[in-house]
Amino acid sequence: MAFNAILSETANTDLEIIVEYYYELNKKIAKRYHTDIIGRIKKLRDFPQIGRIVPECEDIFYDKYREIIYEHFRIIYKIVDEAVVVVRIIDGRRLLDIDMVE
Protein backbone atom coordinates (compact mmCIF):
# COMPACT_ATOMS: atom_id res chain seq x y z
CA MET A 1 0.00 0.00 0.00
CA ALA A 2 1.45 3.35 -1.02
CA PHE A 3 1.38 6.24 1.39
CA ASN A 4 0.68 9.83 0.41
CA ALA A 5 3.71 12.12 0.46
CA ILE A 6 2.99 15.62 1.74
CA LEU A 7 5.34 18.59 2.01
CA SER A 8 4.55 20.84 4.93
CA GLU A 9 4.50 24.54 4.23
CA THR A 10 7.84 24.87 6.03
CA ALA A 11 9.43 22.03 4.03
CA ASN A 12 8.15 23.55 0.80
CA THR A 13 9.71 26.88 1.77
CA ASP A 14 12.96 25.08 2.66
CA LEU A 15 13.04 23.50 -0.80
CA GLU A 16 12.34 26.83 -2.51
CA ILE A 17 15.18 28.49 -0.58
CA ILE A 18 17.60 25.69 -1.49
CA VAL A 19 16.72 25.84 -5.17
CA GLU A 20 16.87 29.65 -5.30
CA TYR A 21 20.27 29.70 -3.57
CA TYR A 22 21.81 27.14 -5.92
CA TYR A 23 20.12 28.66 -8.96
CA GLU A 24 22.25 31.77 -8.43
CA LEU A 25 25.39 29.61 -8.34
CA ASN A 26 24.61 26.98 -10.95
CA LYS A 27 21.24 26.44 -12.64
CA LYS A 28 21.99 22.79 -13.46
CA ILE A 29 22.81 21.98 -9.84
CA ALA A 30 19.64 23.75 -8.66
CA LYS A 31 17.49 21.72 -11.03
CA ARG A 32 19.23 18.47 -10.06
CA TYR A 33 18.77 19.16 -6.35
CA HIS A 34 15.09 19.90 -6.85
CA THR A 35 14.49 16.81 -8.99
CA ASP A 36 16.49 14.49 -6.73
CA ILE A 37 14.99 15.74 -3.46
CA ILE A 38 11.46 15.33 -4.85
CA GLY A 39 12.46 11.89 -6.11
CA ARG A 40 13.67 10.86 -2.65
CA ILE A 41 10.42 12.09 -1.12
CA LYS A 42 8.39 10.10 -3.66
CA LYS A 43 10.29 6.93 -2.67
CA LEU A 44 9.00 7.42 0.86
CA ARG A 45 5.49 6.66 -0.41
CA ASP A 46 6.45 3.02 -0.90
CA PHE A 47 9.08 2.73 1.85
CA PRO A 48 8.11 5.11 4.69
CA GLN A 49 10.25 3.31 7.28
CA ILE A 50 13.42 3.56 5.18
CA GLY A 51 14.72 6.64 6.99
CA ARG A 52 16.63 6.52 10.24
CA ILE A 53 15.29 8.00 13.46
CA VAL A 54 16.49 11.60 13.79
CA PRO A 55 19.25 11.32 16.44
CA GLU A 56 18.56 14.74 17.98
CA CYS A 57 14.92 13.80 18.54
CA GLU A 58 15.40 10.23 19.73
CA ASP A 59 15.41 10.97 23.47
CA ILE A 60 12.31 13.13 23.41
CA PHE A 61 10.16 11.84 20.54
CA TYR A 62 11.84 8.45 19.93
CA ASP A 63 10.60 7.45 16.48
CA LYS A 64 8.20 10.29 15.70
CA TYR A 65 10.69 11.88 13.30
CA ARG A 66 12.74 10.07 10.68
CA GLU A 67 15.13 11.34 8.05
CA ILE A 68 16.73 10.42 4.80
CA ILE A 69 19.92 12.03 3.61
CA TYR A 70 20.49 13.37 0.13
CA GLU A 71 23.90 14.92 -0.56
CA HIS A 72 24.27 17.25 2.44
CA PHE A 73 20.54 17.71 3.01
CA ARG A 74 18.45 16.13 5.72
CA ILE A 75 14.88 15.39 4.64
CA ILE A 76 13.03 15.12 7.95
CA TYR A 77 9.60 13.57 8.02
CA LYS A 78 7.01 11.87 10.18
CA ILE A 79 4.49 9.18 9.41
CA VAL A 80 0.90 10.19 10.13
CA ASP A 81 -1.76 7.59 9.44
CA GLU A 82 -1.37 6.76 5.73
CA ALA A 83 0.86 9.74 4.91
CA VAL A 84 4.49 10.70 5.01
CA VAL A 85 4.68 14.36 6.02
CA VAL A 86 7.98 16.06 5.24
CA VAL A 87 8.45 18.67 7.95
CA ARG A 88 11.88 20.11 7.05
CA ILE A 89 14.57 19.94 4.40
CA ILE A 90 17.70 21.36 5.94
CA ASP A 91 21.40 21.55 5.27
CA GLY A 92 23.02 18.75 7.24
CA ARG A 93 25.94 21.02 8.08
CA ARG A 94 23.62 23.11 10.26
CA LEU A 95 23.10 22.23 13.88
CA LEU A 96 19.58 20.84 14.27
CA ASP A 97 17.52 22.38 17.04
CA ILE A 98 14.51 20.28 18.05
CA ASP A 99 12.35 23.41 17.78
CA MET A 100 13.08 23.36 14.03
CA VAL A 101 10.99 20.22 13.58
CA GLU A 102 8.23 20.62 16.16
C-alpha positions as CSV (number, residue, x, y, z in Angstrom):
1,M,0.0,0.0,0.0
2,A,1.4,3.4,-1.0
3,F,1.4,6.2,1.4
4,N,0.7,9.8,0.4
5,A,3.7,12.1,0.5
6,I,3.0,15.6,1.7
7,L,5.3,18.6,2.0
8,S,4.6,20.8,4.9
9,E,4.5,24.5,4.2
10,T,7.8,24.9,6.0
11,A,9.4,22.0,4.0
12,N,8.1,23.6,0.8
13,T,9.7,26.9,1.8
14,D,13.0,25.1,2.7
15,L,13.0,23.5,-0.8
16,E,12.3,26.8,-2.5
17,I,15.2,28.5,-0.6
18,I,17.6,25.7,-1.5
19,V,16.7,25.8,-5.2
20,E,16.9,29.7,-5.3
21,Y,20.3,29.7,-3.6
22,Y,21.8,27.1,-5.9
23,Y,20.1,28.7,-9.0
24,E,22.3,31.8,-8.4
25,L,25.4,29.6,-8.3
26,N,24.6,27.0,-11.0
27,K,21.2,26.4,-12.6
28,K,22.0,22.8,-13.5
29,I,22.8,22.0,-9.8
30,A,19.6,23.7,-8.7
31,K,17.5,21.7,-11.0
32,R,19.2,18.5,-10.1
33,Y,18.8,19.2,-6.3
34,H,15.1,19.9,-6.8
35,T,14.5,16.8,-9.0
36,D,16.5,14.5,-6.7
37,I,15.0,15.7,-3.5
38,I,11.5,15.3,-4.8
39,G,12.5,11.9,-6.1
40,R,13.7,10.9,-2.7
41,I,10.4,12.1,-1.1
42,K,8.4,10.1,-3.7
43,K,10.3,6.9,-2.7
44,L,9.0,7.4,0.9
45,R,5.5,6.7,-0.4
46,D,6.5,3.0,-0.9
47,F,9.1,2.7,1.8
48,P,8.1,5.1,4.7
49,Q,10.3,3.3,7.3
50,I,13.4,3.6,5.2
51,G,14.7,6.6,7.0
52,R,16.6,6.5,10.2
53,I,15.3,8.0,13.5
54,V,16.5,11.6,13.8
55,P,19.3,11.3,16.4
56,E,18.6,14.7,18.0
57,C,14.9,13.8,18.5
58,E,15.4,10.2,19.7
59,D,15.4,11.0,23.5
60,I,12.3,13.1,23.4
61,F,10.2,11.8,20.5
62,Y,11.8,8.5,19.9
63,D,10.6,7.4,16.5
64,K,8.2,10.3,15.7
65,Y,10.7,11.9,13.3
66,R,12.7,10.1,10.7
67,E,15.1,11.3,8.0
68,I,16.7,10.4,4.8
69,I,19.9,12.0,3.6
70,Y,20.5,13.4,0.1
71,E,23.9,14.9,-0.6
72,H,24.3,17.3,2.4
73,F,20.5,17.7,3.0
74,R,18.5,16.1,5.7
75,I,14.9,15.4,4.6
76,I,13.0,15.1,8.0
77,Y,9.6,13.6,8.0
78,K,7.0,11.9,10.2
79,I,4.5,9.2,9.4
80,V,0.9,10.2,10.1
81,D,-1.8,7.6,9.4
82,E,-1.4,6.8,5.7
83,A,0.9,9.7,4.9
84,V,4.5,10.7,5.0
85,V,4.7,14.4,6.0
86,V,8.0,16.1,5.2
87,V,8.5,18.7,7.9
88,R,11.9,20.1,7.0
89,I,14.6,19.9,4.4
90,I,17.7,21.4,5.9
91,D,21.4,21.5,5.3
92,G,23.0,18.7,7.2
93,R,25.9,21.0,8.1
94,R,23.6,23.1,10.3
95,L,23.1,22.2,13.9
96,L,19.6,20.8,14.3
97,D,17.5,22.4,17.0
98,I,14.5,20.3,18.1
99,D,12.4,23.4,17.8
100,M,13.1,23.4,14.0
101,V,11.0,20.2,13.6
102,E,8.2,20.6,16.2
